[in-house]
Amino acid sequence: VSQVLGNYSLGEADLLRRAMGKKKKEEMDQQEARFMAGAAENKIDLQKAKAVFDAMAKFAEYGFNKSHSAAYAIVAYHTAYLKAHYPVEFMAALMTSEKDSQDKVVRLINECRSAGLSVLPPDVNESSFRFSVSEGAIRFGLGAVKGLGAAAIDSILEAREEGPFTNLYDFCERIDTQKVNRRVIESLVKCGAFDRSGGADRAVMTVAVDEALESGARRQQDRKDGQANMFDMLAQAAPEHNVLKWPTAEPWKENVRLAFEKEFLGFFITGHPLARYETELNVVSSATCDEAKMKADKAEVRLGGVVSKVQVKLDKKGKNFAYVTLEDLTGSIDLLVWSDT
């Protein structure tokens, strides 16, 4: 159209296509003047040329051909059906597809909670690599735990095929410590993956990791050497002799527990440090972090939350300014704070 009517070259036609793709009015206004000038050179009726350009500009606002629109409609129908009839499975799949975007996963977790769907922390006996369905709830996948590579997860899943892990010591005895090291096990403990099967409190298990690894290594070596372990025989003869002797440690306070969850999952999963202040935040805030992102440019908002990250830099005048990440119950938002604030 632009070549035949507007006298465009191929290169100019591509610039028009790009202007349509960007949906920027000022660029389209410039292109209109160019198009009409070209139409005049070609002796095209200017009223008709204007009608054609207006149709192109209208399409540039958001246009699809019919086959594209029909495909979108079918996908929208299918996903709406799945969300209505299989909400837990649907949300687990959606969270898996968005697992690399922290803000999107937080939004989906909040959507699950508002819909009455439970989101459970990772579990060494229940979790697969991805988000999955467990007992009618969404179970975090091991792939969502920071510091766990694919090799470590594969090793855990392979060892689990022999049967569920009975405690932290059993876990350390059965996994490949070349692939699942101390740092990985600490990550699993601190994010809650051993809560149901570890055998002790998170704080106690964190202290016990080194001893559990050493014990597991000794048992593995004994098996390689073909030696019968005295404790195995005692356990078979009298199970009460197999009671583990855990170290002592002060249980973590809620804010410490949640901070570790945030560190290793990127999310607060068993609670949120702001949950107790939700009513007050709703009173003093004019928008949530999620809502603020949808506001018009230069709109005024009043936000309430917790600062999760601060990065201080120098401006051209040598004064400090900061990039600040503010987080609330709906997600996070980046703020720019100048030196005079």
C-alpha positions in Angstrom: 0.0 0.0 0.0 2.7 2.5 1.0 4.7 1.8 -2.2 1.8 1.9 -4.7 -0.1 4.7 -3.2 2.4 6.7 -1.1 5.4 6.4 -3.4 7.5 4.9 -0.7 10.8 3.0 -1.2 11.1 -0.4 0.3 13.3 1.1 3.1 10.7 3.8 3.8 7.9 1.2 3.8 9.8 -0.7 6.5 10.1 2.5 8.6 6.3 2.9 8.3 5.8 -0.8 9.4 8.0 -0.2 12.4 6.1 3.0 13.4 2.9 1.0 13.3 4.5 -1.7 15.5 5.6 0.8 18.1 2.1 2.4 18.2 3.6 5.9 18.7 1.2 8.6 17.6 3.8 11.2 16.8 5.6 8.8 14.5 2.4 7.9 12.7 1.6 11.6 12.3 4.9 12.2 10.5 4.3 9.1 8.4 0.8 10.5 7.4 2.4 13.7 6.1 4.9 11.6 4.1 2.2 9.3 2.8 -0.1 12.1 1.6 2.8 13.8 -0.1 3.6 10.6 -2.0 0.0 10.1 -2.9 -0.1 13.6 -4.4 3.0 12.8 -6.5 1.2 9.7 -7.8 -1.9 11.8 -8.5 -4.0 9.7 -6.2 -7.3 11.2 -4.9 -6.2 12.7 -1.6 -9.6 11.9 0.1 -9.2 8.2 -0.8 -5.5 8.3 0.2 -6.5 9.7 3.6 -9.1 7.0 4.1 -6.6 4.3 3.3 -4.0 5.8 5.7 -6.6 6.1 8.5 -7.4 2.5 8.0 -3.7 1.6 8.4 -3.4 3.8 11.5 -6.5 2.2 13.0 -5.0 -1.3 12.4 -1.7 -0.1 14.0 -3.6 0.5 17.3 -4.0 -3.2 17.7 -4.8 -5.4 14.7 -5.0 -9.1 14.0 -5.9 -11.1 11.0 -8.9 -13.4 11.4 -6.9 -16.7 11.8 -4.8 -15.1 14.5 -7.8 -13.8 16.4 -9.6 -17.2 16.1 -6.5 -19.0 17.5 -6.3 -16.6 20.5 -10.1 -17.1 21.1 -9.6 -20.9 21.2 -6.6 -20.7 23.6 -8.5 -18.2 25.8 -11.5 -20.6 25.9 -9.4 -23.7 26.7 -7.5 -22.0 29.5 -10.6 -20.5 31.0 -12.2 -23.9 31.0 -9.1 -25.4 32.7 -8.9 -22.7 35.3 -12.6 -23.1 36.1 -12.6 -26.9 36.4 -9.0 -27.8 37.3 -7.8 -24.7 39.2 -5.0 -26.3 41.2 -3.5 -28.1 38.2 -3.9 -25.0 36.0 -2.2 -22.6 38.6 0.6 -25.1 39.1 1.3 -25.2 35.4 1.1 -21.4 35.2 3.5 -20.9 38.1 5.9 -23.3 36.4 5.8 -21.3 33.2 6.4 -18.1 35.1 8.9 -19.4 37.6 11.8 -17.2 36.4 9.7 -14.0 37.1 9.5 -13.3 40.8 6.8 -10.6 40.5 4.6 -12.8 38.4 4.9 -15.8 40.8 4.1 -13.5 43.8 1.0 -12.3 41.9 0.0 -15.9 41.2 0.5 -17.0 44.8 -1.7 -14.1 45.9 -4.3 -15.1 43.4 -4.2 -18.7 44.7 -4.7 -17.5 48.2 -7.6 -15.2 47.4 -9.2 -18.2 45.6 -8.7 -20.4 48.6 -6.0 -22.5 47.0 -3.1 -23.6 49.2 0.5 -23.1 48.1 2.9 -25.4 50.0 6.7 -25.1 50.4 9.1 -27.5 48.7 9.3 -31.0 50.2 12.1 -33.5 49.6 9.6 -36.3 49.6 6.8 -34.7 47.6 8.3 -32.1 45.2 9.2 -32.8 41.6 11.4 -30.4 39.6 8.3 -28.2 38.7 5.4 -26.9 40.6 3.0 -29.9 41.1 -0.3 -30.9 42.7 -0.1 -32.6 46.1 -3.1 -33.4 48.3 -5.2 -30.9 46.5 -2.7 -28.0 46.9 0.1 -26.6 44.8 3.5 -27.9 45.9 6.6 -25.8 45.1 9.1 -27.5 42.8 12.7 -28.2 43.8 13.6 -26.2 40.7 12.4 -23.1 42.5 15.0 -23.4 45.3 18.0 -21.1 44.7 21.3 -22.9 44.6 19.8 -26.2 43.4 21.1 -27.3 40.0 19.5 -29.9 37.7 22.2 -32.5 38.7 21.4 -32.1 42.4 17.6 -32.4 41.9 18.0 -35.4 39.6 20.2 -37.1 42.3 17.6 -36.4 45.0 14.7 -37.7 42.9 16.7 -40.8 42.0 17.6 -41.6 45.6 13.9 -41.1 46.5 12.8 -43.9 44.2 14.0 -46.4 46.9 11.4 -44.9 49.2 10.7 -41.7 51.1 13.5 -40.1 53.2 12.8 -40.7 56.9 15.0 -37.9 58.3 17.9 -35.6 57.5 20.5 -38.3 58.4 18.8 -40.9 56.1 18.8 -38.3 53.3 22.5 -37.6 53.7 23.2 -41.4 53.7 21.4 -42.0 50.4 22.2 -39.1 48.2 25.3 -38.5 46.0 27.2 -35.9 48.0 29.3 -35.1 44.9 26.1 -33.6 43.5 24.2 -32.6 46.7 26.6 -30.7 48.8 26.4 -28.9 52.2 25.2 -25.7 50.6 22.4 -27.5 48.8 21.2 -29.3 51.9 21.3 -26.1 54.0 19.2 -24.4 51.3 16.6 -27.2 51.5 16.5 -27.0 55.3 16.1 -23.2 55.4 13.4 -23.0 52.8 11.3 -25.7 54.6 11.8 -28.7 52.3 12.6 -30.9 55.4 9.8 -29.6 57.6 7.7 -32.8 57.3 10.5 -35.4 57.0 13.7 -34.0 58.5 13.0 -35.1 62.0 13.7 -31.8 63.8 13.2 -28.1 63.8 14.8 -26.0 61.0 17.2 -24.3 63.3 18.3 -27.7 64.8 18.7 -29.3 61.3 20.8 -26.4 60.1 23.3 -27.0 63.0 23.1 -30.8 62.3 24.0 -30.7 58.6 27.7 -31.3 59.0 27.3 -34.2 61.4 24.6 -35.7 59.1 26.9 -35.5 56.1 29.8 -37.1 58.0 27.5 -39.9 59.3 26.1 -40.4 55.8 29.6 -40.6 54.3 30.7 -43.2 56.9 27.6 -45.4 56.2 28.2 -45.1 52.4 31.8 -46.1 52.8 30.9 -49.0 55.1 28.6 -50.3 52.4 31.2 -50.0 49.7 33.7 -51.9 51.9 31.1 -54.6 52.5 31.1 -54.1 56.3 27.9 -54.6 58.3 27.2 -51.6 60.4 26.7 -52.3 64.1 24.0 -49.6 64.3 22.0 -51.3 61.5 22.0 -54.6 63.4 21.0 -52.8 66.6 18.2 -51.0 64.8 16.8 -54.3 63.5 17.1 -55.9 66.9 15.8 -53.0 68.9 14.5 -49.9 67.1 14.6 -47.8 70.2 18.5 -47.9 69.9 18.2 -46.1 66.6 16.9 -42.8 68.1 18.9 -39.9 66.6 20.7 -37.6 69.0 20.1 -34.1 67.6 22.2 -31.0 68.6 20.4 -28.2 70.5 19.5 -24.9 68.9 17.2 -22.1 69.7 14.2 -22.1 67.3 14.2 -19.3 64.8 11.8 -16.4 65.3 9.2 -15.9 62.6 11.1 -13.0 60.9 14.3 -15.1 60.6 12.4 -18.1 59.2 10.6 -15.9 56.6 13.9 -14.1 55.7 15.5 -17.5 54.9 12.4 -18.5 52.8 12.8 -15.2 50.9 16.5 -15.8 50.4 16.2 -19.3 49.0 12.8 -19.2 47.3 12.6 -15.6 46.3 9.2 -15.5 48.1 7.6 -15.7 51.5 5.8 -19.0 51.4 4.6 -19.9 55.0 3.7 -16.3 55.9 4.7 -12.7 55.2 6.3 -10.1 57.5 3.7 -7.6 56.5 0.6 -9.9 57.0 0.0 -8.6 60.5 -0.1 -5.0 59.2 -2.4 -5.6 56.3 -5.3 -3.6 57.8 -3.1 -0.6 58.5 -1.4 -0.7 55.1 -4.9 -0.7 53.4 -5.7 2.4 55.4 -2.6 4.5 54.8 -1.8 3.4 51.2 -3.5 4.7 48.1 -2.3 1.7 46.0 -0.5 -1.6 46.2 2.8 -2.1 44.4 0.9 -4.1 41.8 -1.7 -1.4 41.2 1.0 1.4 41.1 2.6 -0.2 38.0 -0.7 0.3 36.2 -1.1 4.0 37.0 -0.6 6.8 34.4 2.8 8.5 34.1 3.4 11.0 36.9 0.4 9.8 38.9 0.8 10.3 42.7 0.6 7.2 44.9 1.2 6.5 48.5 2.7 3.1 49.1 3.4 1.1 52.2 5.7 -1.9 52.4 9.1 -3.2 53.4 12.4 -2.2 51.7 14.0 -5.4 50.4 17.0 -3.9 48.5 18.9 -0.6 48.4 21.6 0.2 45.8 23.3 3.6 46.4 25.1 5.4 43.5 26.6 8.8 42.8 25.0 11.3 40.5 26.8 13.7 38.1 27.2 16.3 41.0 28.8 13.7 43.3 25.7 13.3 45.5 24.2 10.0 46.6 21.0 8.7 45.1 19.5 5.2 45.5 17.6 2.6 43.6 15.2 1.1 46.2 13.0 -2.0 45.9 9.8 -1.7 48.0 7.8 -4.9 48.6 4.2 -5.4 49.8 1.8 -8.3 49.9 1.1 -8.0 46.1 4.7 -7.8 44.8 7.5 -5.3 44.5 8.3 -2.1 42.8 11.5 -0.2 42.1 11.9 3.4 43.4 14.4 6.1 42.5 15.3 8.2 45.6 17.3 11.4 45.0 19.7 12.9 47.5 17.4 15.8 48.6 14.7 13.3 49.7 
